Amino acid sequence: MMNSGLAVLEGPWNRQEYAAGFRARLTEIPKFEDAHYCWRVGWEDADTEMLELARHKQALAEGREDNYSDTWSLLCDGGGDARVNGVPFDEDRTKPWKEGWIAADINMGVHGLEIA
């Protein structure tokens, strides 16, 4: 779920900047240190998902079991940020990434928060 401290630390949350950063990473636009904070978070969340997908595919190719325990919390946090900022999933999203979004949705519902 989105870090509640972001608004305090970095100013108002900007979902358009977040989504733009997320899309930028998926189209291989490099990360810019002077970009808006929310843009950088979107870029980093997309990067986490891409790295985890590559790691998962490598583990399976090597015949290993992979239960995502190494990156579950990162995927769940990133999935929550993406979900509340309107980034849709597609078929390339990893299973735990989708589960992270579902968990974030349930958590927001339990706490009575609006899902955007």
JOQUIPE-V267207 format. One record per residue. N is the residue number from 1. D_FIRST is the distance of its C-alpha to the first C-alpha in Angstrom with 2 decimals. Layout:
n-><N | N>
d_first-><D_FIRST | D_FIRST>
//
This chain:
n-><1 | 2 | 3 | 4 | 5 | 6 | 7 | 8 | 9 | 10 | 11 | 12 | 13 | 14 | 15 | 16 | 17 | 18 | 19 | 20 | 21 | 22 | 23 | 24 | 25 | 26 | 27 | 28 | 29 | 30 | 31 | 32 | 33 | 34 | 35 | 36 | 37 | 38 | 39 | 40 | 41 | 42 | 43 | 44 | 45 | 46 | 47 | 48 | 49 | 50 | 51 | 52 | 53 | 54 | 55 | 56 | 57 | 58 | 59 | 60 | 61 | 62 | 63 | 64 | 65 | 66 | 67 | 68 | 69 | 70 | 71 | 72 | 73 | 74 | 75 | 76 | 77 | 78 | 79 | 80 | 81 | 82 | 83 | 84 | 85 | 86 | 87 | 88 | 89 | 90 | 91 | 92 | 93 | 94 | 95 | 96 | 97 | 98 | 99 | 100 | 101 | 102 | 103 | 104 | 105 | 106 | 107 | 108 | 109 | 110 | 111 | 112 | 113 | 114 | 115 | 116>
d_first-><0.00 | 3.79 | 6.30 | 8.50 | 11.44 | 11.50 | 13.63 | 15.92 | 16.41 | 16.70 | 17.59 | 16.10 | 13.20 | 15.12 | 13.68 | 17.16 | 17.26 | 13.95 | 15.39 | 18.75 | 17.67 | 16.04 | 19.36 | 21.41 | 20.33 | 21.11 | 24.49 | 25.15 | 25.31 | 25.16 | 22.65 | 24.17 | 23.70 | 24.72 | 22.19 | 19.81 | 16.83 | 14.37 | 16.78 | 16.68 | 12.90 | 13.31 | 16.37 | 14.92 | 12.13 | 15.07 | 17.24 | 15.16 | 15.31 | 19.00 | 19.94 | 18.44 | 20.30 | 23.44 | 23.21 | 22.81 | 25.75 | 27.84 | 27.37 | 28.47 | 31.35 | 32.54 | 32.61 | 29.97 | 27.44 | 23.84 | 21.10 | 18.36 | 18.19 | 18.45 | 15.30 | 13.09 | 10.52 | 10.64 | 10.41 | 7.47 | 5.46 | 7.56 | 7.46 | 4.06 | 5.63 | 8.78 | 8.47 | 7.81 | 10.44 | 12.84 | 13.49 | 15.34 | 15.82 | 19.38 | 21.53 | 20.94 | 17.33 | 17.42 | 17.14 | 14.33 | 12.31 | 12.97 | 12.32 | 8.82 | 8.30 | 10.35 | 8.62 | 5.32 | 8.23 | 10.11 | 7.91 | 7.81 | 11.45 | 12.36 | 11.46 | 13.23 | 10.80 | 12.05 | 10.70 | 12.40>
//
